[in-house]
Amino acid sequence: MTAQSSPRPGSVGTGSVILVGGGPGAVELLTMAAVTALEQADVVLFDRLAPNDDLASLAPRAILIDVGKRAGNHPVSQTGIEGLMVEHALAGQRVVRLKGGDPYVFGRGSEEVLACHRNGIPVTVISGVTSAIAVPAAAGIPLTHRGISHAFTVISGHAPLTDNELEGLTLLGSTIVVLMGVGTLPTFSQGLLRHGMSAGMPVAIIERGFSATQRTTVSTLSTVLADAAAAGVRSPAVLVVGEVVRLAFSGDTSAEELVARAAAFEETD
């Protein structure tokens, strides 16, 4: 799905910007619209988590510029990225801003759209497959299951949550998905426990989703810090908190009991 924005017209010769969601990193999860945009691009500004291994073949005519950010290392600031976008578009080029996941899910996409608006540059957004959904699926974890979880909440773990936010998540009683949450895992897990979430609540940490080195660490809320440390868990990773984590393991007694309870719920509906 694409979203077209219509700011004031730019000057004659102004190019355009397309914000492209690249999904969790696997080339095969790029949408057809994303592939077409890359094929036609003059310049591609790409993130670290975007699918960039085959970028030279995906965007054969484009100048490729790495603007990826890593923890504690931002060689190109957000302001700098927006400046490059605007500079190349005003020079008449078709600019693709290739981002991991979806541009509008913790991707700062709206900030980049506003930068285009301020400079009279036509901008389009092409949605991507968000890692919040795709990565748990790659690990066999459904975010919802009838009778087990009827909703899920996606949060950013980039900064610690407030007590009110942690309490709210605990009261929801649904699946929680955390992006960029490895660094704040201690305050997050302890905060949920402090606000009454069960110590035995299943937690999954899926590292490097959809890559050849994808790995899933399964734990509980009370033991996840020790288990993550023992496994040497590192970013990028997606965290899933909720009973649905059990469903990834067919043959697991707890999972079988959980599904049986869900089936009983369905029979009464």
C-alpha positions as CSV (number, residue, x, y, z in Angstrom):
1,M,0.0,0.0,0.0
2,T,1.3,3.5,-0.8
3,A,0.4,6.8,0.6
4,Q,0.8,9.9,-1.5
5,S,1.4,13.2,0.1
6,S,0.7,16.5,-1.7
7,P,2.8,19.5,-0.4
8,R,3.0,22.8,-2.2
9,P,4.6,22.3,-5.7
10,G,8.3,22.4,-5.9
11,S,10.3,24.4,-8.4
12,V,10.7,23.3,-12.0
13,G,13.1,20.4,-12.1
14,T,12.5,19.2,-8.6
15,G,12.8,15.5,-8.2
16,S,10.9,13.4,-5.7
17,V,11.4,11.3,-2.5
18,I,9.9,7.8,-1.9
19,L,10.1,6.4,1.6
20,V,10.3,2.6,1.2
21,G,9.7,0.1,3.9
22,G,12.2,-2.7,3.4
23,G,10.7,-5.2,5.9
24,P,12.8,-7.1,8.4
25,G,15.8,-7.4,6.0
26,A,15.0,-10.4,3.7
27,V,14.9,-9.3,0.1
28,E,12.0,-11.7,-0.6
29,L,9.8,-9.6,1.8
30,L,10.1,-6.5,-0.3
31,T,6.8,-5.5,-1.9
32,M,6.4,-5.2,-5.6
33,A,6.1,-1.4,-5.2
34,A,9.3,-1.3,-3.3
35,V,11.2,-3.2,-6.0
36,T,9.9,-0.9,-8.7
37,A,10.9,2.2,-6.7
38,L,14.4,0.9,-6.3
39,E,14.7,0.0,-10.0
40,Q,13.8,3.6,-10.9
41,A,15.9,5.3,-8.2
42,D,18.7,7.7,-8.9
43,V,19.8,7.8,-5.3
44,V,19.2,5.3,-2.5
45,L,19.7,6.3,1.2
46,F,19.6,3.0,3.1
47,D,19.5,2.0,6.7
48,R,21.5,-0.7,8.5
49,L,18.4,-2.9,8.9
50,A,17.1,-2.5,5.4
51,P,17.7,-5.3,2.9
52,N,21.0,-4.0,1.5
53,D,23.0,-7.1,0.5
54,D,21.6,-7.1,-3.0
55,L,21.0,-3.4,-3.2
56,A,23.4,-2.9,-6.2
57,S,21.3,-5.3,-8.3
58,L,18.0,-4.0,-6.9
59,A,18.9,-0.4,-7.7
60,P,21.3,-0.8,-10.7
61,R,21.3,2.9,-11.8
62,A,21.4,4.5,-8.3
63,I,24.0,6.1,-6.2
64,L,24.0,4.1,-2.9
65,I,24.5,6.0,0.3
66,D,24.8,4.2,3.7
67,V,23.1,6.3,6.4
68,G,22.6,3.4,8.9
69,K,22.6,4.1,12.6
70,R,24.1,1.7,15.1
71,A,23.8,1.7,18.9
72,G,26.0,4.6,20.1
73,N,27.3,5.3,16.5
74,H,25.4,7.6,14.2
75,P,27.8,8.6,11.5
76,V,25.0,10.5,9.8
77,S,22.5,12.3,12.0
78,Q,18.8,12.4,11.4
79,T,19.1,16.0,10.3
80,G,21.9,15.0,8.0
81,I,19.8,12.3,6.5
82,E,17.0,14.7,5.8
83,G,19.5,17.2,4.3
84,L,20.8,14.6,1.9
85,M,17.3,13.6,0.9
86,V,16.4,17.2,0.2
87,E,19.6,18.1,-1.5
88,H,19.4,15.2,-4.1
89,A,15.6,15.8,-4.7
90,L,16.1,19.5,-5.3
91,A,18.8,18.5,-7.8
92,G,16.1,16.7,-9.8
93,Q,16.8,13.2,-8.7
94,R,14.5,10.4,-7.7
95,V,15.4,9.6,-4.2
96,V,14.5,6.4,-2.4
97,R,14.9,6.4,1.4
98,L,15.1,2.7,2.2
99,K,14.2,1.9,5.8
100,G,14.0,-1.3,7.7
101,G,10.5,-2.5,8.6
102,D,7.8,0.0,7.9
103,P,8.6,3.8,7.7
104,Y,5.8,4.7,10.0
105,V,6.5,2.1,12.8
106,F,9.2,3.6,14.9
107,G,11.0,4.5,11.7
108,R,11.0,8.3,11.9
109,G,9.2,8.3,8.6
110,S,6.9,11.2,9.4
111,E,9.9,13.4,10.3
112,E,11.3,12.8,6.8
113,V,8.0,13.4,5.1
114,L,7.8,16.8,7.0
115,A,11.3,17.7,5.8
116,C,10.0,17.1,2.2
117,H,6.9,19.2,2.8
118,R,9.0,22.1,4.1
119,N,11.0,22.1,0.9
120,G,8.2,21.6,-1.5
121,I,9.3,18.1,-2.6
122,P,6.7,15.5,-3.7
123,V,6.9,12.5,-1.3
124,T,5.4,9.1,-1.3
125,V,5.4,6.4,1.4
126,I,5.5,2.7,0.5
127,S,4.6,0.6,3.4
128,G,6.8,-2.3,4.5
129,V,6.3,-5.5,6.3
130,T,7.0,-4.5,9.9
131,S,9.4,-6.7,11.9
132,A,6.9,-6.5,14.8
133,I,4.8,-9.0,13.0
134,A,7.1,-10.7,10.6
135,V,9.9,-11.7,13.0
136,P,7.7,-13.4,15.6
137,A,6.1,-15.3,12.7
138,A,9.5,-16.4,11.5
139,A,10.0,-17.9,14.9
140,G,6.6,-19.6,14.8
141,I,5.0,-17.3,17.3
142,P,1.5,-15.9,16.5
143,L,0.7,-12.6,18.1
144,T,-3.0,-13.5,18.5
145,H,-4.8,-16.8,19.0
146,R,-8.4,-17.2,19.7
147,G,-9.0,-17.8,23.4
148,I,-5.4,-16.9,24.3
149,S,-4.7,-13.4,23.1
150,H,-7.1,-11.2,21.3
151,A,-4.8,-8.2,20.9
152,F,-1.2,-7.1,20.8
153,T,0.7,-4.0,21.6
154,V,3.9,-2.8,19.8
155,I,6.2,-0.6,21.8
156,S,9.6,0.9,21.3
157,G,12.2,-0.2,23.9
158,H,14.6,2.5,22.8
159,A,14.0,4.4,26.0
160,P,12.8,3.1,29.4
161,L,9.0,3.2,29.9
162,T,7.3,5.2,32.7
163,D,5.6,3.4,35.6
164,N,2.3,4.4,34.2
165,E,3.1,2.8,30.8
166,L,4.4,-0.4,32.4
167,E,1.3,-0.6,34.6
168,G,-0.9,-0.1,31.5
169,L,0.8,-2.9,29.7
170,T,0.4,-5.2,32.6
171,L,-3.3,-4.5,32.9
172,L,-4.0,-5.0,29.2
173,G,-3.4,-8.8,29.5
174,S,-2.4,-9.1,25.8
175,T,0.7,-9.9,23.8
176,I,3.5,-7.3,24.0
177,V,6.0,-6.9,21.2
178,V,9.1,-4.8,21.8
179,L,11.3,-3.4,19.1
180,M,14.8,-2.1,20.0
181,G,14.4,-3.5,23.5
182,V,17.6,-5.3,24.3
183,G,19.2,-2.4,26.0
184,T,16.3,-1.6,28.2
185,L,15.4,-5.2,28.9
186,P,16.4,-5.0,32.6
187,T,14.1,-2.0,33.4
188,F,11.3,-3.4,31.2
189,S,11.2,-6.9,32.6
190,Q,11.6,-5.7,36.2
191,G,8.9,-3.1,35.7
192,L,6.4,-5.6,34.5
193,L,7.1,-7.8,37.5
194,R,6.8,-4.9,39.8
195,H,3.3,-4.1,38.4
196,G,2.1,-7.6,38.9
197,M,2.7,-9.5,35.7
198,S,3.3,-13.2,36.4
199,A,6.9,-14.3,36.9
200,G,6.2,-17.3,34.7
201,M,5.0,-15.3,31.7
202,P,6.8,-16.6,28.6
203,V,9.2,-14.3,26.9
204,A,10.9,-14.8,23.5
205,I,13.8,-12.9,22.1
206,I,14.3,-13.3,18.4
207,E,17.6,-12.1,17.1
208,R,18.4,-11.3,13.5
209,G,15.0,-12.3,12.2
210,F,14.8,-13.7,8.7
211,S,18.6,-14.0,8.4
212,A,20.7,-17.1,8.2
213,T,21.7,-16.6,11.8
214,Q,18.2,-16.1,13.2
215,R,18.1,-17.3,16.8
216,T,15.3,-17.5,19.4
217,T,15.8,-17.5,23.2
218,V,12.8,-18.5,25.2
219,S,12.5,-17.7,28.8
220,T,10.1,-16.3,31.5
221,L,9.8,-12.8,32.8
222,S,11.6,-13.7,36.0
223,T,14.5,-15.5,34.3
224,V,14.9,-13.6,31.1
225,L,17.8,-11.3,32.2
226,A,19.9,-14.3,33.2
227,D,19.0,-16.3,30.1
228,A,19.6,-13.4,27.8
229,A,23.0,-12.8,29.4
230,A,23.9,-16.5,29.2
231,A,22.9,-16.6,25.5
232,G,24.8,-13.4,24.7
233,V,21.7,-11.8,23.2
234,R,22.4,-8.7,21.0
235,S,20.5,-6.3,18.8
236,P,18.8,-6.4,16.4
237,A,16.1,-8.4,18.2
238,V,12.4,-8.5,18.7
239,L,10.9,-9.3,22.1
240,V,7.6,-11.0,22.5
241,V,5.9,-11.3,26.0
242,G,2.8,-13.4,26.3
243,E,1.2,-16.8,26.5
244,V,1.4,-17.0,22.7
245,V,5.1,-17.7,22.9
246,R,4.2,-21.2,24.1
247,L,2.5,-21.9,20.8
248,A,5.8,-21.9,18.9
249,F,6.7,-25.3,20.3
250,S,4.5,-28.1,19.2
251,G,4.8,-31.0,21.6
252,D,5.5,-28.8,24.6
253,T,3.2,-29.8,27.4
254,S,2.4,-26.2,28.4
255,A,1.6,-25.3,24.8
256,E,-0.7,-28.3,24.5
257,E,-2.6,-27.4,27.6
258,L,-2.8,-23.8,26.4
259,V,-4.3,-24.8,23.1
260,A,-6.7,-27.2,24.8
261,R,-8.0,-24.3,26.9
262,A,-8.3,-22.2,23.8
263,A,-10.2,-24.9,22.0
264,A,-12.6,-25.2,25.0
265,F,-13.2,-21.5,24.8
266,E,-14.0,-21.8,21.1
267,E,-16.5,-24.5,21.7
268,T,-18.4,-22.3,24.1
269,D,-18.5,-19.4,21.7
